């Protein structure tokens, strides 16, 4: 077939998909950043559609940049598609100033990788890349295209998750510049087997409001026939067209390849795609086939110089062969003097057809050529891949170690761990004299490496509450490496094991190892490890972190971590300092600590790491506790905008406000947190809100069930009760006590006993949670306050309301929790009224009412008003729910005065009078001023004016 007989593939049968993507581009050009995940089977037309969209975008003035993922097995090259994108942008003068101002660009491109170990370095990298793309899009509209996402390395997947869930599609504040950016990412749907690592990421991304999914289905037969006819300048026989349509099965690439192979000298048409592709390859000259086979071993694309050296051909022969392959559209020209296979399936077919010896020899050639160009970190993963496939195990081992170090510097822990695991697999098969030495390790290198892998894994497991597994791996790490001679590896293994041990309640083990490791860290001058161990010790001894000794250790740890430049450990110290203030019953003191810590996290690029997220939640919790609910809601909204998809860390206390204010959607939102929460915080918030919502509805069965579900979800391998048990139990006890009160004296003794037994079980849960951990340390003022409430509710359930017990609960919440104190005052007022102490009951209820009104806690306000109305005054008359000032306003309302006139007579402003009028209408349940006066007369709250009074 002559080259002129094959024309460029037209876009057929994709009108709807094209319109949808061009609509996304239009919205992006208008400042609304969007992303579309384009799915489809191999060859269905994803690349062709994206090419069409990219062409239209470029013609409209959008800068289009493509990054491609490549198949290098389980490891891959960290951040490859994003590196490719930034490399193209770096060559564009329009973006040079922005790129120069962002260290993230330099770091991904390799020149600025920080060799210092920093496990949270990739968080700074991610936030830097998000900011970089936002600023680039401010210079010119951008379209980023990521191809073959199913081959993406884990770090690229993690960065994509970050950009879409927390970065690029979101504007941090209303004044931020518009983000004229669209991102299109394609992947093979038929490659995503059940355990493919891309599957959970896709499930997560498609739920984001700025992300869409577009699935390219096979083309209808009529559209395939149109495509087949359009591909040839000369018409094909109809029988041939029908045969191609039948065999293509709606796959545009299959159809193109069948058309391209039509008329070739072959014995019949191929039954499989590999055979089909190889037919076209075999039509080339022997030299061109040799070049294709050599290029296939390199990967999807290869540079001209590297291909020439690997093929071992003179320049003229190579150029002639390449011209032939490009002319037959088997290879396409890429940027920077590279050649790429027109489709990944073509490369796979050629690679699979290689003889085993031929494949091994070519891999070895590429590995040696890359090594000869310098053992640069950027080629380490590629060299490791080629050495493994060529069965050169010593060199594969060395290259894998280099690749692990490079991944660590880039902030790609998943790739680092996989490379290290490869090293462990290879180590026994490599003779000792061929093994590389591990710099800085004085003992047996394989033991040090194995320990490093295990304590790294243990730390990751701790962050996802896999405590038993973390303890097992940290134990193995500590056993693999001796304490003498002293080494940083042993110190960090020990520090990790201390944390794992303490999480499982093995405090004696943790203390013993911590003191020993601290001494070693001091001798080595390892300030970061010293800081980490001091934090653990602050929690483990001398009364814990709330004690003066604990506070002193946390302060030292904070300064040591900062001096060592170890941001994650500094964040751990700051988190513990803030939590200790809250636990000590001083929520007000938390706020400046938290403000400083979060600002520090922002400056160091660690806002998305676990401890700053915890401090974000604590900041909102303190605002909620102190009754600053509007500030809590606004701060939560800001946090969601700046760091979306952070779940309960940014929304938890806002949900507490919602349920307290009677928001009917609060329980639904909490259930969504429980159903989708992969983090402990989501389960905590969901459990609290759902239990409280059921209790507020007066449903004891549902409340207890919600509590049980929450405790199951929050349980860990240690077997200890979660600290929140006391709060959940106290919440459940309220409707349980009310149900018991209803049954008492009603004759159903069996049902009454069921609920009193339930109350006893609940109070035992509360006592076990609050009264002390395994080391005998009780919870702080908050836990003791919830226990006091639980005890008062239990007394109400089993013997009736006790004013003294409720007065104790009210006093216990005096440390600063305004809402819970008001709720206890309501229960106390009911107990006082039941005891005939009506005046005290009304006064107690009025105090609670002021708090409820200020907070906007409508359900609590309604219950208090109902109690106040129903409680007789000492003289036997109903007590007014109105304040003295409101009664004055009501009397003037009865005289027909306007707000301005009321203000003049009472020496207040008209606006203040209007507020009093609104409060009166709300308290009396009136829709108008006239109705309020009528209700007041009817209830005896005001007396009729004497005749002539005006």
Buried (B, 14 or more C-beta within 10 A) or exposed (E): BEEEBBEEBEBBBBEEBBEBBBEBBBBBBEBBBBBBBBBBBBBBBBBBBBBBBBEBBEEEEBBBBBBBBBBBEEBBBBBBBBBBBBBBBBEBEEBEEBBEEBBBBBBBBBEEBBEEEBBBBBBBBBBBBBBBBBBBBBBBBBBBBBBBBBBBBBBBBBBBBBBBBBBBBBBBEEEEEBBBBBBBBBBBBEBBEEEBBBEEBBEBBEEBEBBBEBEBBBBEBEBBBBBBBBBBEEEBEEEBBBBBBEBBEBBBBBBBBBBBBBEEEBEEBBEEBBBBBBBBBEBBEEBBBBBBBBBBBBBBBBBBEBBBBBBEBEEEBBEBBBEBBBBBBBBBEBEEEBBBBBBBBBBBBBBEBBEEEBBBEBBBBBBBBBBEEEEEBBBBBBBBBBBBBBEBBBBBBBBBBBBBBBBBBBBBBBBBBBBBBBBBBBBEEBEEEEBBEBEEBEBBBBBBBBBBBBBBBBBBBBEEBBBBBBBBBBBBBBBBBBBEEBBBBBBBBBBBBBBBBBBBBBBEBBBEBBBBBBBBBBEBEBBBBBBBBBBBBBBBBEEBBBBEBBBEBBBBBBBBBBEBEBBBBBBBBBBBBBBBBBBBBBBEBBBEBBEEBBEBBEEBBBBBBBBBBBBBBBBBBBBBBBBBBEEBBEBBEEBBBBBBBBBBBBBBBBBBBBBBBBBEEBBEBBBEBBEEBEBBBBBBBBBBBBBBBBBBEEBBEBBBBBBBBBBEBBBBBBEBBBBBBBBBBBBBBBBBBBBBBBBBEEEEEEBBEBBBEBBEBBBEBBBBBBBEBEBEEEBBBBBBBBBBBBBBBBBBBBEBBBBEBBBBBBEBBEBBBBBBBBBBBBBBBBBBBBBEBBBBBBBBBBBBBEBBBEBBBBBBBBBBBEBBBEBBEEEEEBBBBBBEBBBBBBBBBBEEBBBEBBBBBBEBEEEBBBEBBEBBBBBBEBEEBEEBBBBBEEBEBBEEEEEEEE
